[in-house]
Amino acid sequence: HLQAAMASGSASNSGTNMASLLAHVASGATALYALSKLLNKKEKSRGVASAWTNEPVEGAIRMLKRHLLDQNLTTDSKAIAATAPGRVNLIGEHVDYNMGFVMPIAINKFTAFVGVKAKSDDSAFEIAIPDYEKGGDSVKLYSWSREDFFKNERPVCWHHYVRGVAALLERRGIKVPAFKAAIVGNVPQGGGLSSSASLEVATATFLENLCKTQLAPIEKAKLCQEVEHKWCDVPCGIMDQFASVFGQEKTAMLIDCKSLTMEAVPIRDSSVAFLIVNSNVKHALVDGAYKKRKAACDAVCAKFDICSLRELSSDTLENEWKSKGLTETELRRARHVVTEIERTSKAAICLKNNEYKKMGKLMNESHASLRDLYEVSCKELDVLVGAAQASEGVYGARMTGAGFGGSIVVLIRSDQLDAIQNNIQAEYAQKVPGITPTFLSSPAAEGAAAEWVNLA
């Protein structure tokens, strides 16, 4: 939905061909940028991990230099390079806004936000992004006055994710100066892998460094969630932003969305892997379906006089739903949430103990619940999950993300990766002609980071 929002925003197209800088590799909804290595001296900032190894940073640096900065750069010219990853949720879907447990990993696809402070506070806020309407090989330039930059107008466009972060920082008493920046990402957009949270967290990490301040990590995640609520009209839970901030290498995160605490669940066994399969069917969280499901959950809570479905057990739900006046639809929604919270806690134990068959069974049950009770799956996702579950070497598979398209996540034996991909692709081609799935096998990755980089 981020890519579609980008296309809806007004901008001036520079028309400059960047083919010599960016070799665009298109695969469904995924926009990846393969760039030649840029050998610049690096200086770490604020003790955070290096972001230099991911290609979006290099693309953003080149875009910034070519389209927004003077060419008279000195050897002392530096920019802030901030990155934040997307995420895939292994299990625990549509329960974060019900205060339940979720278990995502950060993935090794990122949004890079690279920029410098403008020469004066009266300067315009300027941002360059790839022009996705033209395959990403040219650039769109955006410019706002200070007054316009902080206006929360409608309709929602991609830059609401950026401007919302800045506005909420100012509301917290942190002065945000004018800046020039370039944004490049390779998180699959519309794939249910949180490209929007990646953009929000990258923006917040950049602005922390620009403003010479530092938010507590949980406060950064909460601020970015607030942007979704107040600037983008999406009543999401905190999982996506939390995972992008707190991601750890080779580690899943069992997040308690009520206490906002996390338990690290190590993923050290190289004999298994999580395969992400993008249906390349787009979903949009703002089309009303997401809000309707949250509203149904809120209605159940009101009828049971509880603060969240986290407080409701399966036994209580089944014994009292009629007397509490739940509709059939509300019952289905609540059944999914309550049982999904239980499944997620069990899955964390299974992953810790290398009990992959048990975890796979829980993943399969999760998909059936999302399909039949929460009703957020679709034909394409069901085809992918069915093909995966029927493949040798697969422990379990489920849709991941908000649904209505996007991706599935599959727990597999690593040595069967190629055969599993071939089986899924063949089945998808037969049952969903004209659309090709995209495969990503991502290890658990580190969360948001920033550093100073030389521009000369």
C-alpha positions, -999 to 999 in steps of 0.1 A, spaced: 0 0 0 30 23 4 39 21 -33 3 29 -42 3 59 -18 35 71 -33 19 72 -68 -9 93 -54 12 121 -41 20 152 -60 56 157 -71 78 172 -97 96 146 -118 132 155 -125 131 134 -156 168 126 -151 176 91 -162 194 72 -134 200 40 -154 238 45 -149 233 45 -112 205 22 -104 201 -12 -121 164 -20 -113 156 -55 -106 118 -60 -108 102 -91 -94 65 -87 -88 59 -60 -62 95 -61 -50 118 -32 -60 155 -41 -54 184 -20 -63 217 -35 -72 244 -8 -71 282 -8 -76 300 -6 -43 307 29 -30 341 30 -12 336 58 12 351 63 46 325 56 74 322 71 108 299 53 133 274 76 152 259 71 186 273 35 190 247 19 167 254 -10 143 267 -2 108 240 2 81 265 4 53 262 -31 41 227 -27 27 223 -15 -9 195 11 -3 219 32 16 242 34 -14 214 43 -37 201 70 -13 235 85 -10 239 88 -48 204 102 -52 210 128 -25 242 139 -41 229 141 -76 195 157 -70 196 177 -38 231 188 -29 257 212 -43 284 195 -63 311 214 -43 314 188 -16 345 187 6 362 158 22 344 168 54 309 167 39 288 141 58 253 128 59 232 108 83 224 73 69 195 56 89 180 23 81 151 2 94 141 -33 84 108 -48 74 95 -78 93 77 -111 88 54 -124 115 59 -161 121 27 -165 141 3 -143 160 -18 -125 134 -43 -97 141 -36 -100 178 -13 -71 185 -41 -46 186 -59 -71 210 -29 -70 234 -19 -106 227 14 -123 218 31 -120 184 63 -136 172 80 -117 142 115 -115 130 131 -85 113 141 -93 77 172 -83 58 153 -59 35 154 -22 46 144 14 40 173 38 39 168 75 49 200 95 41 201 132 45 216 164 58 204 195 77 194 224 54 215 255 54 189 275 73 157 268 93 138 288 67 148 264 40 124 240 24 121 204 35 132 184 4 130 147 -3 139 126 -33 125 91 -39 127 66 -68 98 71 -92 80 37 -89 55 46 -116 85 45 -140 101 14 -126 123 33 -101 149 44 -128 141 81 -124 135 103 -94 106 122 -79 114 154 -60 92 168 -32 95 201 -14 75 217 14 76 249 34 78 245 71 41 253 75 31 228 48 54 200 60 36 197 93 1 199 79 -19 167 85 -41 170 54 -59 143 34 -58 122 13 -30 101 29 1 98 8 34 80 13 50 112 28 25 112 57 46 84 72 76 107 71 59 140 80 39 124 107 70 113 125 85 148 124 52 164 136 49 140 166 85 147 175 78 184 175 47 178 197 71 161 221 92 193 223 119 182 198 126 209 172 129 193 137 151 215 114 146 216 77 165 189 58 174 175 24 171 137 22 168 107 -2 148 76 6 154 42 -10 140 9 1 140 -28 -9 112 -40 14 86 -56 -8 58 -31 -10 23 -44 -6 37 -78 4 26 -77 40 62 -72 52 57 -38 68 73 -14 43 53 14 60 67 7 95 102 4 80 98 39 65 85 53 98 112 38 119 139 49 94 126 84 95 125 85 133 161 71 135 173 98 110 156 126 129 169 114 162 204 119 149 196 151 130 181 166 162 209 153 184 184 135 206 176 99 214 143 83 222 140 52 243 136 24 218 101 16 230 91 52 228 103 53 192 82 23 183 51 39 200 56 72 182 57 54 149 26 35 158 9 68 166 18 80 131 -2 52 117 -32 61 139 -32 99 136 -16 105 102 -24 74 81 -58 64 95 -47 28 102 -56 15 138 -28 -10 139 -11 -26 168 26 -21 177 41 -53 163 55 -38 130 72 -8 146 84 -29 175 100 -55 152 117 -28 131 132 -11 162 141 -42 182 151 -67 156 179 -91 165 201 -113 143 192 -150 144 164 -143 169 126 -143 168 109 -118 191 80 -131 213 64 -97 220 38 -92 247 17 -64 232 1 -56 266 33 -51 286 54 -41 256 81 -65 266 100 -90 245 114 -124 250 142 -134 226 137 -168 209 170 -179 193 170 -194 158 203 -212 156 194 -244 137 207 -241 102 188 -272 91 155 -252 91 146 -219 75 116 -196 71 107 -190 35 86 -160 25 65 -163 -6 49 -131 -19 16 -137 -38 21 -104 -56 -15 -96 -50 -17 -62 -32 -36 -55 0 -46 -21 13 -51 -17 51 -71 15 47 -99 -1 26 -120 -6 56 -117 -44 61 -89 -40 88 -110 -14 106 -141 -36 106 -123 -64 122 -108 -43 149 -143 -28 155 -157 -63 159 -130 -71 185 -138 -39 203 -175 -48 204 -167 -82 220 -146 -65 246 -175 -41 254 -200 -69 257 -177 -89 281 -167 -56 299 -129 -63 294 -102 -41 281 -89 -65 255 -94 -100 241 -62 -109 259 -83 -112 290 -107 -137 275 -102 -174 276 -115 -199 251 -137 -216 277 -153 -183 288 -159 -173 252 -176 -206 243 -197 -207 275 -209 -171 275 -210 -157 240 -248 -162 236 -256 -146 270 -233 -117 262 -252 -111 230 -224 -117 205 -233 -119 168 -220 -149 148 -194 -126 131 -182 -113 165 -179 -149 177 -158 -159 148 -135 -129 152 -130 -135 189 -124 -172 184 -96 -165 161 -79 -139 184 -82 -160 216 -69 -192 200 -42 -174 181 -28 -159 213 -27 -194 228 -10 -208 196 17 -181 196 27 -189 232 30 -226 223 49 -218 191 76 -199 210 82 -230 232 83 -252 201 109 -230 184 130 -229 215 130 -267 217 135 -273 180 101 -290 179 94 -281 143 66 -305 135 46 -291 164 53 -256 154 44 -264 118 10 -278 130 4 -245 149 12 -225 118 -12 -246 98 -39 -241 124 -32 -204 124 -38 -201 86 -71 -221 89 -83 -197 116 -73 -166 96 -91 -180 66 -123 -194 82 -128 -173 114 -111 -139 107 -117 -141 70 -87 -122 59 -72 -147 35 -79 -149 -3 -77 -174 -31 -41 -166 -39 -28 -170 -4 -48 -202 1 -32 -216 -31 3 -208 -19 -4 -222 16 -19 -254 2 10 -259 -23 35 -254 5 18 -277 30 17 -304 3 54 -302 -3 80 -326 11 102 -308 36 76 -283 48 66 -283 85 39 -257 82 27 -226 64 4 -197 69 -5 -163 56 14 -135 73 5 -98 76 -29 -81 74 -42 -104 46 -62 -98 15 -31 -106 -5 6 -102 5 27 -130 16 29 -164 33 56 -177 56 67 -213 55 88 -233 80 110 -256 59 139 -280 59 168 -260 44 180 -288 22 146 -289 4 144 -251 -4 147 -254 -42 123 -283 -45 97 -265 -23 100 -233 -44 95 -253 -76 64 -270 -62 49 -238 -50 56 -220 -83 42 -248 -104 10 -250 -84 5 -212 -84 10 -210 -121 -17 -236 -127 -43 -221 -103 -34 -184 -105 -23 -178 -141 -7 -145 -150 9 -138 -116 43 -151 -105 51 -154 -68 83 -140 -54 105 -159 -30 126 -146 -1 145 -167 24 156 -141 50 174 -148 82 164 -128 112 181 -94 110 191 -65 132 168 -36 138 171 1 131 205 17 129 222 50 119 257 63 111 275 93 96 288 87 61 312 108 40 297 122 8 328 134 -11 
